[in-house]
Amino acid sequence: MNPGKVVDPYPIISDLRLGPSYHPRELQTYFSFPNEGGFERAVQRCVGVGKCRRHDSHEEVMCPSYLVTHEEKYTTRGRARLLFEMLHGGPLKNGWRSKAVEDALGLCLACKGCKSDCPVGVDMASYKAEFRAHHYAWRLRPRHAYAMGRIHWLAREASRMPWLANAMMRAPVLGSLAKAVGGIAQQRSIPPLARETFTDWFRRRSAPRSRGQRVLLWPDTFNNYFRPGTAIAATKTLEALGFQVAIPDRPLCCGRPLYDWGWLGAAEQLWRQTMTTLFEDIRAGTPVIGLEPACLAAFKDELLNFFPEDDLAKRLSRQSVFYSDFVNGHADGITLPKDGSDRALVQIHCHHHAVIKAEGERQLLDRVGLAYDVIPSGCCGMAGAFGFSAETYDVAMAIGERVLLPTVRAADPGTLILADGYSCREQIEQGTGRDTLHVAELLAHRMGL
């Protein structure tokens, strides 16, 4: 009745995804992908479960671009499939130069939500960084990639005359022109540089004498040049708790803004610079305390992806800790001030959720008696350069308008808005007009510092 289908079927290997003819070439990559066994195996990690196609947050993050576009190619699964086809050489023939893959990854916020929320731990942020490192090799990137990706160096130079840089950004014509040249959305406000950087404040002050444990506070780009009040609050609270606070002797950077556009060679060099500068503290086991979740996550993730077998890198990663985790872990025997009158909404940064984990933050907020609710919004939509870029501004705002921004607008005026991530704070403040606090600032206020 059906000749050739039962007695003489088609070859048993004809429909296999990875048949005997699949022999991907061994790739030279910047990241090592030690958990996957190389990039070739990393793109096979997705097994098509489809959890990334859900339409709600429930305190998970994956996948913010799909939540507002509802297109398969903007899911973790869709992107993983395209990367596989790129290496397979089937429908996609251009390898690293594939425009189809770049288009799909262009709306990836590199939030790392899939790293924790995907059942098989697909790490699309790292795959995106690796792809773009090769896709844009010896090619120009979009304008906003330079404006935001090189923010560490740009902010450092601009901080020499912050009044001039701020005046230019506030001037109607010059500000609009600067945004246009930098590929930044005209709807965005350029965050002003601080009149004094955190590191300048730290070095000119009279530090209290302490015989307590030495800790190294990491002055990330954002809390050094734009929001030094956060780092100042952290310094004061750590010293009030009996710790001897130090900072690196020179400007350092984890390279976080570089990953999104594939500047992995430059990022690797920054890590080598960091390990050389902090050599003695790393060997001594000095805790390195981070204030920006995206930066601290790089110590736990990208650092080891570059140097999976390097003993110094592994030590630095182990010694790195987020501020709230460190304070919470050393709070036994310390009386933290409580004030049950405050209520707060808390926005957990994507990298905090995916890499660092937020249990320590919750426990610290419980210790100080704060009545709070975690906003079930997932990603805020800003994600560094993504929310500032003219190309992706609309998607960034659509993500924010799903849950986060309406929730903040509806909150009572007396409700505190807590957000540790610089991107989260900018998205909330620019999207609602409400002020935000870092947990270090909350604790400093409670301690009367």
HELIX and SHEET records of a PDB file:
HELIX    1   1 PHE A   39  ALA A   42  1                                   4    
HELIX    2   2 LYS A   51  ARG A   53  5                                   3    
HELIX    3   3 PRO A   64  THR A   69  1                                   6    
HELIX    4   4 GLU A   72  TYR A   74  5                                   3    
HELIX    5   5 THR A   76  HIS A   88  1                                  13    
HELIX    6   6 GLY A   95  ARG A   97  5                                   3    
HELIX    7   7 LYS A   99  GLY A  106  1                                   8    
HELIX    8   8 GLY A  113  ASP A  117  1                                   5    
HELIX    9   9 MET A  124  HIS A  135  1                                  12    
HELIX   10  10 ARG A  143  GLY A  149  1                                   7    
HELIX   11  11 ILE A  151  ALA A  158  1                                   8    
HELIX   12  12 PRO A  162  ARG A  170  1                                   9    
HELIX   13  13 PRO A  172  GLY A  182  1                                  11    
HELIX   14  14 PHE A  198  ARG A  204  1                                   7    
HELIX   15  15 THR A  221  TYR A  225  1                                   5    
HELIX   16  16 PRO A  228  ALA A  240  1                                  13    
HELIX   17  17 ARG A  256  TYR A  259  1                                   4    
HELIX   18  18 LEU A  264  THR A  277  1                                  14    
HELIX   19  19 PHE A  279  ALA A  284  1                                   6    
HELIX   20  20 PRO A  293  LYS A  300  1                                   8    
HELIX   21  21 GLU A  302  PHE A  306  1                                   5    
HELIX   22  22 ASP A  311  GLN A  319  1                                   9    
HELIX   23  23 TYR A  323  GLY A  329  1                                   7    
HELIX   24  24 CYS A  350  HIS A  351  1                                   2    
HELIX   25  25 HIS A  352  ILE A  356  3                                   5    
HELIX   26  26 GLU A  359  ARG A  367  1                                   9    
HELIX   27  27 ALA A  385  PHE A  388  1                                   4    
HELIX   28  28 TYR A  393  ARG A  402  1                                  10    
HELIX   29  29 LEU A  404  ALA A  410  1                                   7    
HELIX   30  30 TYR A  422  THR A  432  1                                  11    
HELIX   31  31 VAL A  439  ARG A  446  1                                   8    
SHEET    1   A 4 GLN A 244  ALA A 246  0                                        
SHEET    2   A 4 ARG A 214  LEU A 217  1                                        
SHEET    3   A 4 VAL A 288  GLY A 290  1                                        
SHEET    4   A 4 SER A 320  PHE A 322  1                                        
SHEET    1   B 3 ALA A 371  VAL A 374  0                                        
SHEET    2   B 3 ARG A 343  GLN A 347  1                                        
SHEET    3   B 3 LEU A 416  ALA A 419  1                                        
END                                                                             
